[in-house]
Amino acid sequence: MTRLYIDADACPVKAEAERVATRLKVEMVLVCNGGLKPSANPLVSLVIVDEGADAADRWIADQCGPGDVVVTSDLPLADRCLKAGARVLQHNGEALSEANIGPRLATRDLMQDIRASDPFHQGGGRAFSKADRSRFLQELDRALQTALRTGNR
């Protein structure tokens, strides 16, 4: 059965994901360290994991598999989910795959090293836009439709 897993801590597209999951009748699992209120939607469940830097990531990676879709901006988690056979989308709608995750991880590590060596770095990426939200909705719909057709386990 296809499931949609959301790395819910700081996820800007939870409501959008719930709308798509409800329309397609796909179970959605929000995973977080706490602070979210449960949805009244019977297709949406909330899993609150123990406190810890990667507790939600570990839980999602252990649960997902072929036929599932995971929404996360965490690249190491995305890599683990891809290796488990799940499809992965970032919050901006960009699909991650075995073909592009390696270079993404390498760039992430390089940028982490650069930021660590520059004490004056004024971090932060670009703002999350309406175009990102729209692209996410389109790509999530596409990923779930594909998972429902081809990847049920």
OpenMM code with the backbone's topology and positions (N, CA, C; nanometers):
from openmm import Vec3, app, unit

residues = "MET THR ARG LEU TYR ILE ASP ALA ASP ALA CYS PRO VAL LYS ALA GLU ALA GLU ARG VAL ALA THR ARG LEU LYS VAL GLU MET VAL LEU VAL CYS ASN GLY GLY LEU LYS PRO SER ALA ASN PRO LEU VAL SER LEU VAL ILE VAL ASP GLU GLY ALA ASP ALA ALA ASP ARG TRP ILE ALA ASP GLN CYS GLY PRO GLY ASP VAL VAL VAL THR SER ASP LEU PRO LEU ALA ASP ARG CYS LEU LYS ALA GLY ALA ARG VAL LEU GLN HIS ASN GLY GLU ALA LEU SER GLU ALA ASN ILE GLY PRO ARG LEU ALA THR ARG ASP LEU MET GLN ASP ILE ARG ALA SER ASP PRO PHE HIS GLN GLY GLY GLY ARG ALA PHE SER LYS ALA ASP ARG SER ARG PHE LEU GLN GLU LEU ASP ARG ALA LEU GLN THR ALA LEU ARG THR GLY ASN ARG".split()
positions = [
    Vec3(0.0837, -0.1179, 0.0000),
    Vec3(0.0000, 0.0000, 0.0000),
    Vec3(0.0885, 0.1247, 0.0000),
    Vec3(0.0608, 0.2152, -0.0877),
    Vec3(0.1366, 0.3394, -0.0971),
    Vec3(0.1073, 0.4284, 0.0224),
    Vec3(0.2136, 0.4832, 0.0811),
    Vec3(0.2016, 0.5803, 0.1901),
    Vec3(0.2837, 0.7028, 0.1547),
    Vec3(0.2397, 0.8150, 0.2083),
    Vec3(0.3114, 0.9405, 0.1945),
    Vec3(0.3670, 0.9757, 0.3307),
    Vec3(0.4999, 0.9809, 0.3407),
    Vec3(0.5663, 1.0162, 0.4661),
    Vec3(0.6156, 1.1597, 0.4562),
    Vec3(0.5846, 1.2395, 0.5575),
    Vec3(0.6262, 1.3790, 0.5608),
    Vec3(0.7218, 1.3990, 0.6770),
    Vec3(0.8426, 1.4446, 0.6475),
    Vec3(0.9376, 1.4879, 0.7500),
    Vec3(0.8829, 1.6229, 0.7974),
    Vec3(0.7988, 1.6191, 0.9000),
    Vec3(0.7078, 1.7305, 0.9284),
    Vec3(0.7684, 1.8477, 1.0056),
    Vec3(0.8788, 1.8273, 1.0751),
    Vec3(0.9397, 1.9398, 1.1454),
    Vec3(0.9819, 2.0428, 1.0418),
    Vec3(0.9288, 2.1621, 1.0507),
    Vec3(0.9621, 2.2743, 0.9617),
    Vec3(0.9248, 2.2495, 0.8156),
    Vec3(0.8272, 2.1645, 0.7901),
    Vec3(0.7816, 2.1389, 0.6532),
    Vec3(0.6781, 2.2447, 0.6146),
    Vec3(0.7039, 2.3215, 0.5087),
    Vec3(0.6109, 2.4284, 0.4713),
    Vec3(0.4933, 2.3829, 0.3845),
    Vec3(0.4855, 2.2551, 0.3520),
    Vec3(0.3826, 2.2100, 0.2573),
    Vec3(0.2946, 2.0976, 0.3140),
    Vec3(0.2777, 2.0938, 0.4452),
    Vec3(0.1950, 1.9888, 0.5057),
    Vec3(0.0503, 1.9962, 0.4571),
    Vec3(-0.0077, 2.1159, 0.4563),
    Vec3(-0.1481, 2.1303, 0.4148),
    Vec3(-0.1660, 2.0901, 0.2688),
    Vec3(-0.0732, 2.1288, 0.1845),
    Vec3(-0.0809, 2.0942, 0.0425),
    Vec3(-0.0705, 1.9428, 0.0239),
    Vec3(0.0213, 1.8816, 0.0968),
    Vec3(0.0377, 1.7363, 0.0881),
    Vec3(-0.0896, 1.6654, 0.1349),
    Vec3(-0.1516, 1.7159, 0.2393),
    Vec3(-0.2753, 1.6548, 0.2884),
    Vec3(-0.3859, 1.6635, 0.1833),
    Vec3(-0.3960, 1.7757, 0.1148),
    Vec3(-0.4982, 1.7891, 0.0101),
    Vec3(-0.4777, 1.6863, -0.1013),
    Vec3(-0.3534, 1.6706, -0.1458),
    Vec3(-0.3246, 1.5755, -0.2530),
    Vec3(-0.3493, 1.4319, -0.2044),
    Vec3(-0.3020, 1.3997, -0.0858),
    Vec3(-0.3208, 1.2648, -0.0320),
    Vec3(-0.4690, 1.2319, -0.0159),
    Vec3(-0.5465, 1.3277, 0.0300),
    Vec3(-0.6902, 1.3058, 0.0484),
    Vec3(-0.7585, 1.2831, -0.0861),
    Vec3(-0.7265, 1.3649, -0.1834),
    Vec3(-0.7868, 1.3501, -0.3163),
    Vec3(-0.7558, 1.2131, -0.3767),
    Vec3(-0.6330, 1.1639, -0.3543),
    Vec3(-0.5920, 1.0353, -0.4115),
    Vec3(-0.6174, 0.9177, -0.3175),
    Vec3(-0.6707, 0.9478, -0.1982),
    Vec3(-0.7008, 0.8443, -0.0974),
    Vec3(-0.5755, 0.7663, -0.0569),
    Vec3(-0.4676, 0.8416, -0.0294),
    Vec3(-0.3400, 0.7832, 0.0135),
    Vec3(-0.3179, 0.8163, 0.1607),
    Vec3(-0.2785, 0.7161, 0.2370),
    Vec3(-0.2468, 0.7393, 0.3781),
    Vec3(-0.1247, 0.8304, 0.3877),
    Vec3(-0.1342, 0.9321, 0.4744),
    Vec3(-0.0244, 1.0272, 0.4949),
    Vec3(0.0203, 1.0182, 0.6401),
    Vec3(0.1519, 1.0115, 0.6600),
    Vec3(0.2085, 1.0014, 0.7936),
    Vec3(0.2989, 1.1214, 0.8181),
    Vec3(0.2603, 1.2050, 0.9138),
    Vec3(0.3433, 1.3181, 0.9564),
    Vec3(0.4342, 1.2686, 1.0675),
    Vec3(0.5634, 1.2890, 1.0533),
    Vec3(0.6584, 1.2423, 1.1537),
    Vec3(0.7343, 1.3631, 1.2067),
    Vec3(0.7338, 1.3795, 1.3400),
    Vec3(0.7988, 1.4958, 1.3991),
    Vec3(0.8427, 1.4662, 1.5427),
    Vec3(0.9117, 1.5633, 1.6001),
    Vec3(0.9548, 1.5537, 1.7405),
    Vec3(0.8506, 1.6112, 1.8354),
    Vec3(0.7410, 1.6574, 1.7848),
    Vec3(0.6342, 1.7152, 1.8667),
    Vec3(0.5997, 1.8540, 1.8192),
    Vec3(0.4971, 1.9111, 1.8795),
    Vec3(0.4594, 2.0470, 1.8459),
    Vec3(0.3554, 2.0587, 1.7367),
    Vec3(0.3139, 1.9480, 1.6757),
    Vec3(0.2082, 1.9526, 1.5749),
    Vec3(0.0807, 1.8967, 1.6355),
    Vec3(-0.0319, 1.9542, 1.5931),
    Vec3(-0.1566, 1.8965, 1.6412),
    Vec3(-0.2074, 1.7978, 1.5382),
    Vec3(-0.2677, 1.6903, 1.5833),
    Vec3(-0.3165, 1.5873, 1.4911),
    Vec3(-0.4247, 1.6422, 1.3977),
    Vec3(-0.4299, 1.5881, 1.2795),
    Vec3(-0.5315, 1.6244, 1.1816),
    Vec3(-0.6583, 1.5451, 1.2105),
    Vec3(-0.7722, 1.6041, 1.1800),
    Vec3(-0.8996, 1.5332, 1.1934),
    Vec3(-0.9221, 1.4391, 1.0747),
    Vec3(-0.8403, 1.4506, 0.9725),
    Vec3(-0.8517, 1.3688, 0.8526),
    Vec3(-0.8167, 1.2239, 0.8853),
    Vec3(-0.9058, 1.1285, 0.8577),
    Vec3(-0.8770, 0.9881, 0.8909),
    Vec3(-0.7615, 0.9283, 0.8108),
    Vec3(-0.7226, 0.9916, 0.6994),
    Vec3(-0.6100, 0.9415, 0.6209),
    Vec3(-0.4756, 0.9910, 0.6733),
    Vec3(-0.4777, 1.0839, 0.7682),
    Vec3(-0.3538, 1.1452, 0.8172),
    Vec3(-0.3273, 1.1002, 0.9606),
    Vec3(-0.2086, 1.0435, 0.9801),
    Vec3(-0.1684, 1.0062, 1.1158),
    Vec3(-0.0460, 1.0878, 1.1552),
    Vec3(-0.0284, 1.1041, 1.2839),
    Vec3(0.0831, 1.1798, 1.3383),
    Vec3(0.1674, 1.0869, 1.4235),
    Vec3(0.2956, 1.0794, 1.3918),
    Vec3(0.3899, 1.0005, 1.4704),
    Vec3(0.4859, 1.0972, 1.5365),
    Vec3(0.4872, 1.0956, 1.6688),
    Vec3(0.5799, 1.1798, 1.7440),
    Vec3(0.6904, 1.0895, 1.7959),
    Vec3(0.8112, 1.1164, 1.7520),
    Vec3(0.9264, 1.0348, 1.7892),
    Vec3(0.9970, 1.0974, 1.9087),
    Vec3(1.0865, 1.0213, 1.9690),
    Vec3(1.1659, 1.0723, 2.0801),
    Vec3(1.2460, 1.1931, 2.0370),
    Vec3(1.2778, 1.2771, 2.1338),
    Vec3(1.3646, 1.3916, 2.1066),
    Vec3(1.4982, 1.3386, 2.0548),
    Vec3(1.5590, 1.4128, 1.9704),
    Vec3(1.6887, 1.3718, 1.9163),
    Vec3(1.7038, 1.4240, 1.7763),
    Vec3(1.8258, 1.4521, 1.7414),
    Vec3(1.8539, 1.5175, 1.6139),
    Vec3(1.7994, 1.4409, 1.4942),
    Vec3(1.8117, 1.3118, 1.4925),
    Vec3(1.7731, 1.2361, 1.3738),
    Vec3(1.6670, 1.1301, 1.4003),
    Vec3(1.5926, 1.1432, 1.5098),
    Vec3(1.4938, 1.0409, 1.5452),
    Vec3(1.3844, 1.0296, 1.4391),
    Vec3(1.3325, 1.1421, 1.3923),
    Vec3(1.2286, 1.1380, 1.2883),
    Vec3(1.2849, 1.0797, 1.1586),
    Vec3(1.4063, 1.1184, 1.1254),
    Vec3(1.4698, 1.0664, 1.0037),
    Vec3(1.4854, 0.9150, 1.0102),
    Vec3(1.5333, 0.8654, 1.1227),
    Vec3(1.5506, 0.7203, 1.1381),
    Vec3(1.4167, 0.6487, 1.1243),
    Vec3(1.3131, 0.7031, 1.1866),
    Vec3(1.1819, 0.6393, 1.1827),
    Vec3(1.1315, 0.6313, 1.0387),
    Vec3(1.1396, 0.7422, 0.9672),
    Vec3(1.0923, 0.7440, 0.8281),
    Vec3(1.1726, 0.6468, 0.7428),
    Vec3(1.3033, 0.6487, 0.7542),
    Vec3(1.3892, 0.5607, 0.6738),
    Vec3(1.3610, 0.4139, 0.7036),
    Vec3(1.3289, 0.3824, 0.8279),
    Vec3(1.2981, 0.2439, 0.8649),
    Vec3(1.1621, 0.1983, 0.8142),
    Vec3(1.0695, 0.2905, 0.7952),
    Vec3(0.9330, 0.2553, 0.7565),
    Vec3(0.9087, 0.2563, 0.6060),
    Vec3(0.9740, 0.3443, 0.5337),
    Vec3(0.9415, 0.3618, 0.3916),
    Vec3(1.0015, 0.2498, 0.3067),
    Vec3(0.9441, 0.2364, 0.1888),
    Vec3(0.9933, 0.1356, 0.0963),
    Vec3(0.9343, 0.1557, -0.0417),
    Vec3(0.9468, 0.0555, -0.1282),
    Vec3(0.8938, 0.0661, -0.2633),
    Vec3(0.7449, 0.1007, -0.2611),
    Vec3(0.7056, 0.1923, -0.3477),
    Vec3(0.5660, 0.2329, -0.3542),
    Vec3(0.5327, 0.3522, -0.2671),
    Vec3(0.6249, 0.3927, -0.1804),
    Vec3(0.6010, 0.5056, -0.0917),
    Vec3(0.6630, 0.6321, -0.1489),
    Vec3(0.6135, 0.7462, -0.0995),
    Vec3(0.6683, 0.8759, -0.1352),
    Vec3(0.7051, 0.9462, -0.0053),
    Vec3(0.8235, 1.0056, -0.0024),
    Vec3(0.8726, 1.0772, 0.1152),
    Vec3(0.8962, 1.2227, 0.0769),
    Vec3(0.8505, 1.3142, 0.1628),
    Vec3(0.8743, 1.4566, 0.1432),
    Vec3(0.9701, 1.5028, 0.2516),
    Vec3(1.0885, 1.5495, 0.2100),
    Vec3(1.1898, 1.5956, 0.3041),
    Vec3(1.2866, 1.6903, 0.2342),
    Vec3(1.3466, 1.7761, 0.3125),
    Vec3(1.4555, 1.8592, 0.2594),
    Vec3(1.5893, 1.8095, 0.3127),
    Vec3(1.5875, 1.7042, 0.3909),
    Vec3(1.7067, 1.6471, 0.4515),
    Vec3(1.7713, 1.5491, 0.3531),
    Vec3(1.8853, 1.5858, 0.2983),
    Vec3(1.9483, 1.5029, 0.1947),
    Vec3(1.9958, 1.3663, 0.2438),
    Vec3(2.0575, 1.3544, 0.3631),
    Vec3(2.0932, 1.2197, 0.4086),
    Vec3(1.9700, 1.1300, 0.4262),
    Vec3(1.8598, 1.1858, 0.4763),
    Vec3(1.7363, 1.1076, 0.4859),
    Vec3(1.6876, 1.0697, 0.3473),
    Vec3(1.6894, 1.1631, 0.2543),
    Vec3(1.6470, 1.1342, 0.1174),
    Vec3(1.7278, 1.0185, 0.0588),
    Vec3(1.8573, 1.0186, 0.0820),
    Vec3(1.9445, 0.9126, 0.0323),
    Vec3(1.9029, 0.7770, 0.0893),
    Vec3(1.8759, 0.7721, 0.2179),
    Vec3(1.8341, 0.6458, 0.2811),
    Vec3(1.6996, 0.5991, 0.2253),
    Vec3(1.6078, 0.6918, 0.2039),
    Vec3(1.4759, 0.6558, 0.1518),
    Vec3(1.4848, 0.6056, 0.0079),
    Vec3(1.5674, 0.6707, -0.0721),
    Vec3(1.5885, 0.6242, -0.2096),
    Vec3(1.6456, 0.4829, -0.2103),
    Vec3(1.7409, 0.4580, -0.1221),
    Vec3(1.8002, 0.3235, -0.1137),
    Vec3(1.6982, 0.2195, -0.0689),
    Vec3(1.5957, 0.2630, 0.0055),
    Vec3(1.4889, 0.1725, 0.0495),
    Vec3(1.3848, 0.1517, -0.0602),
    Vec3(1.3966, 0.2274, -0.1705),
    Vec3(1.3050, 0.2102, -0.2824),
    Vec3(1.1928, 0.3116, -0.2909),
    Vec3(1.1891, 0.4089, -0.2005),
    Vec3(1.0834, 0.5108, -0.2023),
    Vec3(1.1160, 0.6212, -0.3028),
    Vec3(1.0141, 0.6917, -0.3452),
    Vec3(1.0322, 0.8143, -0.4235),
    Vec3(1.0490, 0.9278, -0.3235),
    Vec3(1.1276, 1.0296, -0.3583),
    Vec3(1.1543, 1.1398, -0.2659),
    Vec3(1.1355, 1.2733, -0.3356),
    Vec3(1.0639, 1.3621, -0.2684),
    Vec3(1.0450, 1.4991, -0.3158),
    Vec3(1.0919, 1.5963, -0.2093),
    Vec3(1.1516, 1.7054, -0.2551),
    Vec3(1.1833, 1.8137, -0.1642),
    Vec3(1.0614, 1.9056, -0.1564),
    Vec3(1.0618, 1.9963, -0.0589),
    Vec3(0.9478, 2.0856, -0.0379),
    Vec3(0.9197, 2.1757, -0.1570),
    Vec3(1.0202, 2.2006, -0.2383),
    Vec3(1.0003, 2.2877, -0.3551),
    Vec3(0.9540, 2.2095, -0.4779),
    Vec3(0.9269, 2.0803, -0.4602),
    Vec3(0.8779, 1.9970, -0.5690),
    Vec3(0.9854, 1.9257, -0.6481),
    Vec3(1.1102, 1.9488, -0.6144),
    Vec3(1.2179, 1.8836, -0.6880),
    Vec3(1.2287, 1.7368, -0.6476),
    Vec3(1.2249, 1.6500, -0.7481),
    Vec3(1.2377, 1.5069, -0.7231),
    Vec3(1.3848, 1.4708, -0.7067),
    Vec3(1.4133, 1.3915, -0.6058),
    Vec3(1.5486, 1.3388, -0.5863),
    Vec3(1.5496, 1.1946, -0.6343),
    Vec3(1.6636, 1.1534, -0.6871),
    Vec3(1.6750, 1.0187, -0.7423),
    Vec3(1.8153, 0.9654, -0.7155),
    Vec3(1.8341, 0.8407, -0.7487),
    Vec3(1.9676, 0.7811, -0.7359),
    Vec3(2.0680, 0.8570, -0.8241),
    Vec3(2.0199, 0.9133, -0.9339),
    Vec3(2.1083, 0.9841, -1.0270),
    Vec3(2.1530, 1.1204, -0.9757),
    Vec3(2.0722, 1.1874, -0.8929),
    Vec3(2.1114, 1.3216, -0.8499),
    Vec3(2.1427, 1.3354, -0.7011),
    Vec3(2.1215, 1.2330, -0.6226),
    Vec3(2.1437, 1.2459, -0.4781),
    Vec3(2.2927, 1.2528, -0.4436),
    Vec3(2.3775, 1.1786, -0.5136),
    Vec3(2.5216, 1.1809, -0.4848),
    Vec3(2.5821, 1.3202, -0.4982),
    Vec3(2.5623, 1.3854, -0.6135),
    Vec3(2.6145, 1.5215, -0.6268),
    Vec3(2.5536, 1.6189, -0.5258),
    Vec3(2.4263, 1.6004, -0.4916),
    Vec3(2.3626, 1.6873, -0.3922),
    Vec3(2.4280, 1.6717, -0.2554),
    Vec3(2.4546, 1.5476, -0.2174),
    Vec3(2.5205, 1.5237, -0.0878),
    Vec3(2.6611, 1.5831, -0.0870),
    Vec3(2.7334, 1.5675, -0.1981),
    Vec3(2.8689, 1.6221, -0.2063),
    Vec3(2.8668, 1.7745, -0.1964),
    Vec3(2.7726, 1.8379, -0.2639),
    Vec3(2.7605, 1.9839, -0.2572),
    Vec3(2.7232, 2.0280, -0.1169),
    Vec3(2.6315, 1.9552, -0.0539),
    Vec3(2.5920, 1.9863, 0.0838),
    Vec3(2.7127, 1.9818, 0.1759),
    Vec3(2.7924, 1.8768, 0.1639),
    Vec3(2.9104, 1.8627, 0.2498),
    Vec3(3.0118, 1.9736, 0.2232),
    Vec3(3.0324, 2.0066, 0.0965),
    Vec3(3.1249, 2.1137, 0.0617),
    Vec3(3.0782, 2.2468, 0.1205),
    Vec3(2.9509, 2.2770, 0.1048),
    Vec3(2.8975, 2.4042, 0.1568),
    Vec3(2.9042, 2.4076, 0.3094),
    Vec3(2.8848, 2.2948, 0.3725),
    Vec3(2.8966, 2.2876, 0.5182),
    Vec3(3.0390, 2.3216, 0.5602),
    Vec3(3.1368, 2.2693, 0.4883),
    Vec3(3.2774, 2.2996, 0.5174),
    Vec3(3.3082, 2.4473, 0.4940),
    Vec3(3.2556, 2.5029, 0.3863),
    Vec3(3.2793, 2.6448, 0.3563),
    Vec3(3.2179, 2.7322, 0.4652),
    Vec3(3.0954, 2.7034, 0.5030),
    Vec3(3.0301, 2.7825, 0.6082),
    Vec3(3.1046, 2.7715, 0.7404),
    Vec3(3.1543, 2.6526, 0.7710),
    Vec3(3.2273, 2.6328, 0.8966),
    Vec3(3.3583, 2.7115, 0.8979),
    Vec3(3.4172, 2.7324, 0.7810),
    Vec3(3.5449, 2.8034, 0.7764),
    Vec3(3.5287, 2.9551, 0.7681),
    Vec3(3.4060, 3.0040, 0.7534),
    Vec3(3.3806, 3.1476, 0.7408),
    Vec3(3.2951, 3.1946, 0.8583),
    Vec3(3.3570, 3.2501, 0.9612),
    Vec3(3.2806, 3.2905, 1.0793),
    Vec3(3.1864, 3.4079, 1.0527),
    Vec3(3.2006, 3.4749, 0.9398),
    Vec3(3.1160, 3.5896, 0.9084),
    Vec3(3.0038, 3.5554, 0.8103),
    Vec3(2.9909, 3.4264, 0.7783),
    Vec3(2.8890, 3.3824, 0.6825),
    Vec3(2.7503, 3.4196, 0.7336),
    Vec3(2.6720, 3.4828, 0.6503),
    Vec3(2.5352, 3.5220, 0.6843),
    Vec3(2.4382, 3.4263, 0.6166),
    Vec3(2.4379, 3.3003, 0.6556),
    Vec3(2.3658, 3.1911, 0.5918),
    Vec3(2.2251, 3.2185, 0.5443),
    Vec3(2.1580, 3.1143, 0.5118),
    Vec3(2.0217, 3.1211, 0.4644),
    Vec3(2.0126, 3.1072, 0.3144),
    Vec3(1.9154, 3.0326, 0.2723),
    Vec3(1.8920, 3.0160, 0.1297),
    Vec3(1.7846, 3.1124, 0.0843),
    Vec3(1.7376, 3.0901, -0.0356),
    Vec3(1.6338, 3.1782, -0.0878),
    Vec3(1.5005, 3.1446, -0.0209),
    Vec3(1.4092, 3.2387, -0.0215),
    Vec3(1.2793, 3.2219, 0.0419),
    Vec3(1.1945, 3.1200, -0.0351),
    Vec3(1.1071, 3.0526, 0.0366),
    Vec3(1.0133, 2.9586, -0.0221),
    Vec3(0.9050, 3.0393, -0.0936),
    Vec3(0.8822, 3.0131, -0.2216),
    Vec3(0.7940, 3.0981, -0.3021),
    Vec3(0.6631, 3.0275, -0.3394),
    Vec3(0.5714, 3.1065, -0.3951),
    Vec3(0.4461, 3.0509, -0.4470),
    Vec3(0.4752, 2.9528, -0.5607),
    Vec3(0.5759, 2.9833, -0.6405),
    Vec3(0.6144, 2.8936, -0.7503),
    Vec3(0.6640, 2.7598, -0.6950),
    Vec3(0.7392, 2.7627, -0.5830),
    Vec3(0.7852, 2.6387, -0.5192),
    Vec3(0.6653, 2.5563, -0.4735),
    Vec3(0.5690, 2.6227, -0.4110),
    Vec3(0.4491, 2.5551, -0.3605),
    Vec3(0.3713, 2.4920, -0.4762),
    Vec3(0.3554, 2.5652, -0.5847),
    Vec3(0.2842, 2.5149, -0.7011),
    Vec3(0.3566, 2.3957, -0.7626),
    Vec3(0.4889, 2.4068, -0.7759),
    Vec3(0.5690, 2.2969, -0.8316),
    Vec3(0.5586, 2.1736, -0.7413),
    Vec3(0.5586, 2.1962, -0.6098),
    Vec3(0.5447, 2.0848, -0.5160),
    Vec3(0.4125, 2.0115, -0.5388),
    Vec3(0.3034, 2.0866, -0.5493),
    Vec3(0.1721, 2.0242, -0.5697),
    Vec3(0.1702, 1.9396, -0.6966),
    Vec3(0.2234, 1.9912, -0.8041),
    Vec3(0.2265, 1.9173, -0.9304),
    Vec3(0.3110, 1.7908, -0.9188),
    Vec3(0.4287, 1.8057, -0.8611),
    Vec3(0.5200, 1.6911, -0.8525),
    Vec3(0.4715, 1.5864, -0.7534),
    Vec3(0.4100, 1.6298, -0.6436),
    Vec3(0.3561, 1.5325, -0.5479),
    Vec3(0.2432, 1.4537, -0.6125),
    Vec3(0.1559, 1.5217, -0.6828),
    Vec3(0.0482, 1.4529, -0.7525),
    Vec3(0.1054, 1.3505, -0.8496),
    Vec3(0.2057, 1.3910, -0.9264),
    Vec3(0.2690, 1.3006, -1.0239),
    Vec3(0.3347, 1.1815, -0.9540),
    Vec3(0.4091, 1.2073, -0.8468),
    Vec3(0.4794, 1.0996, -0.7759),
    Vec3(0.3813, 1.0001, -0.7133),
    Vec3(0.2745, 1.0517, -0.6523),
    Vec3(0.1768, 0.9615, -0.5903),
    Vec3(0.0997, 0.8819, -0.6951),
    Vec3(0.0632, 0.9468, -0.8053),
    Vec3(-0.0069, 0.8748, -0.9129),
    Vec3(0.0803, 0.7604, -0.9654),
    Vec3(0.2086, 0.7900, -0.9864),
    Vec3(0.3009, 0.6877, -1.0347),
    Vec3(0.3163, 0.5764, -0.9324),
    Vec3(0.3309, 0.6134, -0.8059),
    Vec3(0.3460, 0.5128, -0.6997),
    Vec3(0.2213, 0.4239, -0.6924),
    Vec3(0.1056, 0.4842, -0.7040),
    Vec3(-0.0180, 0.4056, -0.6985),
    Vec3(-0.0277, 0.3094, -0.8150),
    Vec3(0.0179, 0.3507, -0.9321),
    Vec3(0.0112, 0.2645, -1.0510),
    Vec3(0.1148, 0.1535, -1.0492),
    Vec3(0.2365, 0.1858, -1.0029),
    Vec3(0.3468, 0.0921, -1.0243),
    Vec3(0.4130, 0.0373, -0.8998),
    Vec3(0.3993, 0.1037, -0.7873),
    Vec3(0.4852, 0.0662, -0.6765),
    Vec3(0.4198, 0.0085, -0.5543),
    Vec3(0.2951, -0.0319, -0.5598),
    Vec3(0.2346, -0.0866, -0.4389),
    Vec3(0.3077, -0.2116, -0.3939),
    Vec3(0.3219, -0.2214, -0.2628),
    Vec3(0.3891, -0.3404, -0.2101),
    Vec3(0.2921, -0.4226, -0.1308),
] * unit.nanometer
topology = app.Topology()
chain = topology.addChain("A")
for resn in residues:
    res = topology.addResidue(resn, chain)
    for name in ("N", "CA", "C"):
        topology.addAtom(name, app.Element.getBySymbol(name[0]), res)
